[in-house]
Amino acid sequence: MQKKIVLTGGGTAGHITPNIALLPRLAQSGYQAYYIGSYEGMEKRLMEDYDIPYYGIATGKFRRYFDLKNFSDPFRVLKGFSEARKLLKQLQPDVVFSKGGFVAVPVVRAAASLKIPCVIHESDMTPGLANKICIPVAKKVCCNFPETMRSLPAEKAVLTGSPIREELLKGKKEAAYKLCGFDSSKPVLMVIGGSLGSVAINQAVREALPKLLADFSVVHICGKDKIDNLLLNTKGYKQFEYLKGDLKNVFAMADVVVSRAGANAICELVALKKPNLLIPLSAGASRGDQILNARSFEAQGFSVVIDEDYLSPGLLTEKIQELYFTRQTYIDAMGKSRQTNAISAIIKLLDEITENP
């Protein structure tokens, strides 16, 4: 008999792409998947490419700061809880898998009220507010970092790493050389500053280009509307706002990578065994989770880290060169990681729960 699973999560790509990464293996393992997200959030757009039923519910955000919506959003959450409960009664899933974000809260809490087991996944070093609300009713909590285990109930915590799209492991470097107009005479530096791009990283890389291009070809994924038209004809430097299908090929071509330190992005780097330099979002621009993520990967020997507050073209160039010449050390460390087989670990967990609810 076919098993049923409801996936949930949304708000940012990091709360959605791991669910997408699970879809092929879920199908192979005999699950019928459904998705519950917000009415018009990013998750609805991203899931349109996949042939699974999508259901929207009302959702509100839990804020740590004053906002007039703080008065109306609790009612939206309650409405979402009621809608999610109705949908779950209709779908009768064997299990719910949540990747977090505020849309997940009413879904997980509704599932718990119906005695449907829930597995949730925390990407960052410390649980975000939405997952903190969900952890008490979850059956298991998957996480990316050994340090996170200390923040979770011991009987629920499972170190899995983050589900990575298997297609990323199938890139062809020759296709990327052709796409970028590069040849193999120089190693390739890949720069990726998160889904929206990073002004600070983009500026430092472009100021460092004269020195970087002496040693590397540089492919720069710089974010929407952040291409520098004055540099379009610079030999050995190729810019993209965003890459979808060709991302796997560019990863295959890259010898070293400069990246933000979002949890899913850095887990992809470990799975691909790409020596990397992380520049986490500053504490002033976030809750500090990227800084903690980066420091964990640095401590495990996976990454070099530069704090954004100290970022300069000179320091960036120096650290990239050091990383390249010691790259095998980082490749070896990543090869020993327990966090690179997340899809199999999560599917095994889901199977155990659905067979022994």
N, C-alpha and C positions, 0 to 999 in steps of 0.2 A: 504494500500500500504506500502511495506517495506521501512523503512528509511535507508539511507546509511551514514556511518561515516568513515572518514579517520583518523587513529591514526598516530601520528608521535612522534619521540623522540629517542635519542640514544647517544652513546659515552660511557656511564657508565650504570651499572645495575639500578642505581637510576632514570635514564631517561626512563627506559623500564618496570621494574616490576610493576609500578602503572598502565600502560596501560594493562598489562597482567591481573592484578587484576580486571579490568573493563570488560573483555571479557565475562565471564558467564552472568553477569547482562545485558550487552548490547544485547546479544542474546535473553535473556528472554524478553527484552523490545522491541524486533522487529527490531533491527538494523542489517544490513549487514555491517560487519567491513572489512576494508582494512588497510594495513600498508604501509607507505612510510618511508623508512630509507636509510641508505647509502648502497653502493654496497656490502661491505664486513665487515661492523662493527659488534659489539657485538649484536646489535639488530637483525641482520639477523639470527645469530646462535640461539638466545633465542626464536625467533618467529617460528623456525622450528618445535617446539613441538605443535603448535596450527594451527588449520585448517582454516587459513584466508589467502587470497592472499597478497603476499609481493612484493613490487616494490622498486628497488634501484635507487638512483639518486646520482649525483656528489655532494660533499660537501667540504667545506673548513673551517678552524678554524679561529676565530677572536682572535688574540693574543694581550696582553697588553705589550709584550716585543718584542725585535728584533729577527727576524728569517727570513732566506732567503725565506721561504715559504710564508711570508707575501706579497711577490710580485706576487706569482702565485695563492694563494688561493682565492683572490677576483674573478678571472676568473672562478674558480671552483664553487664558490657560484652562479655566474651569470648563468653558465651552469646548475647547480642544479635548479635554479629558472625556467629556460626554460623547463627543463625536468618535474619538478613538475607541472607547468602550463599545459603542454600537458596531463599529467596523470589525473589531476583534471578535465580537460575538458572531458576526456574519461570516468572517473568514475562518474562524476556528484554527488558528495556527498551532503547531506543536511547540514553537519556540519563537521568541522575539530577539533579534540582534540589533543593538543600538550603538551607533557610532558617536552619539552625543550631539550637542547643540540644543537649543531651547525647544525645538519642535519635538525632541525625543522625550522630554519630561512627561507630557500628558500621555504619550503612548506607553512608556514603561510603567508609569503608575497605574494606568488603566489595565494593562496586562496583568500586573501583580494583583489587582483587585479581582481578576477573573481566574487567578491561580495558574496563569500561563507563565512558564519559566522564562526569565530574561537573562541574556548574556550582554554585558556592555563592554565597551572598549574605551580606555583612556589613553589618548596619544601622548599627552604631555607628562612631564615629570611629576607635577602635582595635579590632582583632579580639579577640573573647572567647576563652576557653581552648578551647572545643569547636572553633571555627573554626580556631584555630591548629594543632590536631591534623589538621584536614582540608585546609588550604591546600596542603601539599606534594604531595598526590595529586590536586588539582583541576585541571581543564583551564582554567577561567576563574573569577575571583573578582569578583563585582559588588559595588559599594559605593555609599554615599550621599553621601560627602563628598570634595571634592577633596584634602583633607589625608590621607585614608586611603590614597590611591594611593602615598604615600611609604612606607607600612608593608607593601606587598604586592610580590611579584615583578612586575617591570615587564611581562613578557610575558603575565602572567595578569590584571592589573588592568583593570577596565572600570568607568567611572563611569556608572551607570545611574539612580541614585535608587532609591526603594523602590516596588514595585508598590502602587498605590492602587486600592481597589475603585471601579470605574467608576460604580457607583450613587451614590457620594457626590457626583459631579458633576451629578446630576440632581435635586437637591432643589428643593422648592417653598416659598418663604418664606411664602406665604399660609397653607399648611397649618400651619406652625410658629407663626404669629401666633395662629391659632385654638387650637392645642394649648396654648399658654402663656397665652392670654388677654391678649395684648399688642395694641397698635395701632402704627401707623407714626409716631406723634407724637415718639417718642424713638429714638435709635439703640440697637442691641441689643449688650450685652456678654455673651459666652458664656464660662463658666468650666468647664474640664474638667481634673480632677486625676489622670488615669490610670485604669486599669480598676478599681483598688481605692479610688480617692479619696485625697485628701491632707488630713490633719488640719490641717497648717499653713496650706495655701491656704484650706481651708474656713473656718477661724477668722478669717484676715485679711480675707477677702471679707465675712463676716458682720459683723465689727466696722466695716468701711468702708461698709456698706450705706446708712446715712443720707446720706452724701455722694454715693455712686455713684448712688443712685436719683433724685437731683436732676437728673442729666444722662442717665441710661441706664435702659432696661429690662434686667434681669439674669436670664439663664437659667443655672442652676447645676447641672451634672452632678457630684454630690458623692460618689458611691460607695455601695456596699452598706452599709445600716444607718447612714448618715451624714446623713439628712435631719433638719433641726432643726424639730421640730413646733411650736415657739413662733413660727416665722416663716411658717407655712403660709398665713396670710391677709394677708401683707404685699403691698400693691399694687405691681405692677411687678417682683416677684421670684418666679420659678418654679423649684422644685427637682425634680430627678429623681435616683434612685439610679443609673440606667443607661438608655441609649437604644440601641435597635437599628434598627428600621425607620425611626423618625422622626429619626435622627441626621442624615441628609442634609438634611432640611428645616430643622432647627435651624442647621446650618452655613450653609445658604443665607440664613437670616434674619440671622445674626450680622454685625455691622459690624467688631467687634474681638474677639479671643479671648485669654483667659488660659489657659495650659496648662503641664503638666509638659513635659519635653524628651525623652521617649522618641523614638527615631529614627523609628518608623513614624508616630507622632502628628504630629510636626513636618513630616514629608514630606507628610502629608495637608494640613496648613495651607498649604504652599507650592503644592501642586497646585491648591488651592482659592483661592489668592491672598488669604488672610485675614491682615490685619495682626495681629500677635500679640506678646504679652508672655509670655516663657518664665520659669518658676521651676523650675530643675532640682533633682532630688534632691541633697541634700548629699553630699559625699564620704564622710562618716561613715556614711551609710545605703546606699551603693552603691560600685561600683568607680570612680565618678567619670565614667562615660561620658556621663551626661546633661549634666554641666557642659561637657564637651568638645563635645558636640553643639550645645548652646546657643551657645557662644562662636563656633563655626564659622558658625552662621546669623546671629549678630550681625555678624560680620566681613563676611559676604556682603550685608549690608543687608536681611536678611529679617525680623529680630526685634529686640525690646528684651528685655533680660535683667535679672532681679533675682536675686541669690544668696539662697537661702533663709535663710541666717544673718542677713541684713539686712532680711528681710521684715517690714514693719509696715503697718498699715492706711493710715497717712498716705502712705508711699512708694508703696504699691500704687495708691492713688487718683491721686497725682500722675503716675505713669508711664502709667496707663491714659488719662488725659486728654491727656497729651503724644502718646501713640500715636495716639489718635483724630484729633487735629488735624493730624498729619503722616502720616496713613495712606496717602495716595497715593504717597508716596516708597517705602514698603514694597511696595505693590502693583506699582509699576513695576519694582522690583528683582526681585521674584519672577517677574514676567512674562518676564524675561531668563534665568531659570535653565535650566541644561541637565539638571536632575534631575527634570523633571516629566513625562517620557514614558517611564517605566521599563518598563511592560508591553511596549510595542513594541520597546524596546531589548533586553529579555530574550528575547522571542520570536524576534527576528532572530538573536540569539546562539545560541539553541537550534537554530534551523533550520540555521545554518552548521555547527554541530558534528554534527548528525545527518546532514547531507548530505556532510560531509567529516570523518568521525570520526578 
